[in-house]
């Protein structure tokens, strides 16, 4: 397993993996934790609960 850097450890402490965040709060956390030198992206999966058979 790869070791975590100081920055990764600090970011890991900010985010609680057991908590469900509101969309605005989650986006703020994602933007704060961006570390790459390029534009990062995220994928979102939304379950709408729509019956496709109707």
DSSP file (Angstrom, degrees, kcal/mol; ACC not computed):
  #  RESIDUE AA STRUCTURE BP1 BP2  ACC     N-H-->O    O-->H-N    N-H-->O    O-->H-N    TCO  KAPPA ALPHA  PHI   PSI    X-CA   Y-CA   Z-CA
    1    1 A X              0   0    0      0, 0.0     2,-0.1     0, 0.0     0, 0.0   0.000 360.0 360.0 360.0 136.8    0.0    0.0    0.0
    2    2 A X        -     0   0    0      1,-0.1     2,-0.2     0, 0.0     0, 0.0  -0.387 360.0-115.4 -72.0 147.0    1.3    3.4   -0.9
    3    3 A X        -     0   0    0     -2,-0.1     2,-0.3     1,-0.1    -1,-0.1  -0.535  26.9-118.3 -81.7 149.9    2.2    5.9    1.9
    4    4 A X        -     0   0    0     -2,-0.2     2,-0.1     1,-0.1    -1,-0.1  -0.677  23.1-132.1 -88.5 141.7    0.3    9.1    2.3
    5    5 A X     >  -     0   0    0     -2,-0.3     4,-2.3     1,-0.1     5,-0.2  -0.289  31.2 -99.5 -80.8 173.7    2.0   12.4    2.0
    6    6 A X  H  > S+     0   0    0      1,-0.2     4,-2.0     2,-0.2     5,-0.1   0.901 124.7  49.4 -61.9 -41.8    1.6   15.2    4.5
    7    7 A X  H  > S+     0   0    0      1,-0.2     4,-2.2     2,-0.2    -1,-0.2   0.903 110.7  49.6 -65.3 -41.0   -0.9   17.0    2.2
    8    8 A X  H  > S+     0   0    0      1,-0.2     4,-2.3     2,-0.2    -2,-0.2   0.887 110.3  50.5 -66.3 -38.8   -2.9   13.8    1.7
    9    9 A X  H  X S+     0   0    0     -4,-2.3     4,-1.4     2,-0.2    -1,-0.2   0.894 110.6  49.8 -64.7 -40.0   -3.0   13.2    5.4
   10   10 A X  H  X S+     0   0    0     -4,-2.0     4,-0.7     1,-0.2    -2,-0.2   0.898 113.4  45.8 -66.1 -40.8   -4.2   16.7    6.1
   11   11 A X  H >X S+     0   0    0     -4,-2.2     4,-1.0     1,-0.2     3,-0.7   0.873 108.1  56.7 -69.6 -36.9   -7.0   16.4    3.4
   12   12 A X  H 3< S+     0   0    0     -4,-2.3     3,-0.2     1,-0.2    -1,-0.2   0.829 103.4  55.1 -64.6 -31.7   -8.0   13.0    4.7
   13   13 A X  H 3< S+     0   0    0     -4,-1.4    -1,-0.2     1,-0.2    -2,-0.2   0.740 102.8  57.0 -72.1 -23.7   -8.6   14.5    8.1
   14   14 A X  H << S+     0   0    0     -3,-0.7     2,-0.5    -4,-0.7    -1,-0.2   0.799  99.2  64.9 -77.2 -29.9  -11.0   17.1    6.7
   15   15 A X     <  -     0   0    0     -4,-1.0     2,-0.7    -3,-0.2    -1,-0.1  -0.845  68.6-151.3-107.1 126.1  -13.4   14.7    5.1
   16   16 A X    >   -     0   0    0     -2,-0.5     3,-1.0     1,-0.1    -3,-0.1  -0.843   4.9-160.2 -93.9 115.6  -15.5   12.3    7.1
   17   17 A X  T 3  S+     0   0    0     -2,-0.7    -1,-0.1     1,-0.2    -2,-0.0   0.653  88.0  55.4 -73.4 -14.2  -16.2    9.2    5.0
   18   18 A X  T 3  S+     0   0    0      2,-0.1     2,-0.3    -3,-0.0    -1,-0.2   0.586  92.4  87.7 -92.3 -10.3  -19.2    8.1    7.0
   19   19 A X  S <  S-     0   0    0     -3,-1.0     2,-0.6     1,-0.0    -3,-0.0  -0.666  72.0-135.3 -93.1 142.5  -21.1   11.4    6.7
   20   20 A X        -     0   0    0     -2,-0.3     2,-0.3     6,-0.0    -2,-0.1  -0.870  26.5-154.1 -93.6 122.7  -23.5   12.3    3.9
   21   21 A X        -     0   0    0     -2,-0.6     2,-0.1     1,-0.1     0, 0.0  -0.685  16.8-111.9 -97.9 149.0  -22.7   15.8    2.7
   22   22 A X     >  -     0   0    0     -2,-0.3     4,-2.9     1,-0.1     5,-0.2  -0.382  38.0-106.3 -68.6 158.0  -25.1   18.2    1.0
   23   23 A X  H  > S+     0   0    0      1,-0.2     4,-2.4     2,-0.2     5,-0.2   0.902 119.3  47.9 -57.8 -45.5  -24.3   18.9   -2.7
   24   24 A X  H  > S+     0   0    0      1,-0.2     4,-1.8     2,-0.2    -1,-0.2   0.908 114.3  46.6 -63.7 -42.2  -23.0   22.5   -2.0
   25   25 A X  H  > S+     0   0    0      2,-0.2     4,-2.2     1,-0.2    -2,-0.2   0.897 111.6  51.4 -66.7 -40.2  -20.8   21.3    0.9
   26   26 A X  H  X S+     0   0    0     -4,-2.9     4,-2.3     1,-0.2    -2,-0.2   0.907 109.4  49.7 -64.3 -42.2  -19.5   18.3   -1.1
   27   27 A X  H  X S+     0   0    0     -4,-2.4     4,-2.4    -5,-0.2    -1,-0.2   0.885 109.4  52.2 -64.6 -37.7  -18.5   20.5   -4.0
   28   28 A X  H  X S+     0   0    0     -4,-1.8     4,-2.1     1,-0.2    -2,-0.2   0.923 110.1  48.2 -63.4 -43.9  -16.7   22.9   -1.7
   29   29 A X  H  X S+     0   0    0     -4,-2.2     4,-1.7     2,-0.2    -2,-0.2   0.886 111.3  50.7 -63.3 -39.1  -14.7   20.0   -0.2
   30   30 A X  H  < S+     0   0    0     -4,-2.3     4,-0.3     1,-0.2    -2,-0.2   0.919 110.9  48.0 -65.8 -43.4  -13.8   18.7   -3.6
   31   31 A X  H >< S+     0   0    0     -4,-2.4     3,-0.8     1,-0.2    -1,-0.2   0.875 112.0  49.9 -65.8 -36.5  -12.6   22.1   -4.8
   32   32 A X  H 3< S+     0   0    0     -4,-2.1    -1,-0.2     1,-0.2    -2,-0.2   0.823 110.1  50.8 -70.2 -30.4  -10.5   22.6   -1.6
   33   33 A X  T 3< S+     0   0    0     -4,-1.7     2,-0.3    -5,-0.2    -1,-0.2   0.355  77.4 125.2 -92.7   7.3   -8.9   19.2   -1.9
   34   34 A X    <   +     0   0    0     -3,-0.8    -3,-0.0    -4,-0.3     5,-0.0  -0.498  23.8 162.6 -68.3 129.3   -7.8   19.6   -5.5
   35   35 A X        +     0   0    0     -2,-0.3    -1,-0.2     3,-0.0   -28,-0.0   0.560  35.7 101.6-123.9 -15.7   -4.0   19.0   -5.8
   36   36 A X  S    S-     0   0    0      2,-0.1     4,-0.1     1,-0.1    -2,-0.0  -0.275  70.7-128.6 -76.1 160.5   -3.3   18.3   -9.5
   37   37 A X  S    S+     0   0    0      2,-0.1     2,-0.2    -2,-0.0    -1,-0.1   0.314  90.1  60.9 -89.7   7.9   -1.8   20.9  -11.8
   38   38 A X  S    S-     0   0    0      0, 0.0     2,-0.6     0, 0.0    -2,-0.1  -0.766 105.6 -74.5-125.1 172.8   -4.5   20.3  -14.3
   39   39 A X        -     0   0    0     -2,-0.2     2,-0.1    -5,-0.0    -2,-0.1  -0.584  53.0-150.9 -71.5 113.6   -8.3   20.7  -14.3
   40   40 A X        -     0   0    0     -2,-0.6     2,-0.3    -4,-0.1    -6,-0.0  -0.484   9.9-159.0 -84.1 156.7   -9.6   17.8  -12.3
   41   41 A X        -     0   0    0     -2,-0.1     2,-0.3     2,-0.0    -1,-0.0  -0.917   3.9-152.6-132.7 160.6  -13.0   16.3  -12.8
   42   42 A X        -     0   0    0     -2,-0.3     2,-0.4     2,-0.0   -12,-0.0  -0.935  11.7-134.9-130.2 155.0  -15.5   14.2  -10.8
   43   43 A X        -     0   0    0     -2,-0.3     2,-0.4     2,-0.0    -2,-0.0  -0.917  18.0-161.7-109.4 137.5  -18.2   11.7  -11.8
   44   44 A X        -     0   0    0     -2,-0.4     2,-0.5     2,-0.0    -2,-0.0  -0.975   4.7-160.5-122.8 130.9  -21.6   11.8  -10.1
   45   45 A X        -     0   0    0     -2,-0.4     2,-0.5     2,-0.0    -2,-0.0  -0.952  11.5-170.7-110.5 123.6  -24.1    8.9  -10.0
   46   46 A X        -     0   0    0     -2,-0.5     2,-0.8     0, 0.0    -2,-0.0  -0.958  14.2-151.8-119.0 127.1  -27.7    9.9   -9.3
   47   47 A X        -     0   0    0     -2,-0.5    -2,-0.0     1,-0.2     0, 0.0  -0.871  14.4-179.6 -98.5 111.4  -30.4    7.4   -8.6
   48   48 A X        -     0   0    0     -2,-0.8    -1,-0.2     2,-0.1     0, 0.0   0.727  31.5-134.2 -85.8 -23.4  -33.7    9.1   -9.7
   49   49 A X        +     0   0    0      1,-0.2     2,-0.4     0, 0.0    -2,-0.1   0.794  49.1 154.2  75.3  27.3  -36.0    6.2   -8.8
   50   50 A X        -     0   0    0      2,-0.0     2,-0.7     1,-0.0    -1,-0.2  -0.745  46.3-128.2 -93.1 135.0  -37.9    6.5  -12.1
   51   51 A X    >   -     0   0    0     -2,-0.4     3,-0.9     1,-0.2    -1,-0.0  -0.745  18.4-166.3 -83.2 113.8  -39.7    3.4  -13.5
   52   52 A X  T 3  S+     0   0    0     -2,-0.7    -1,-0.2     1,-0.2    -2,-0.0   0.615  78.3  70.9 -76.8 -13.0  -38.4    3.1  -17.1
   53   53 A X  T 3         0   0    0      1,-0.2    -1,-0.2    -3,-0.0    -2,-0.0   0.676 360.0 360.0 -79.5 -16.7  -41.1    0.6  -18.1
   54   54 A X    <         0   0    0     -3,-0.9    -1,-0.2     0, 0.0    -2,-0.1   0.474 360.0 360.0 -83.1 360.0  -43.9    3.1  -18.0
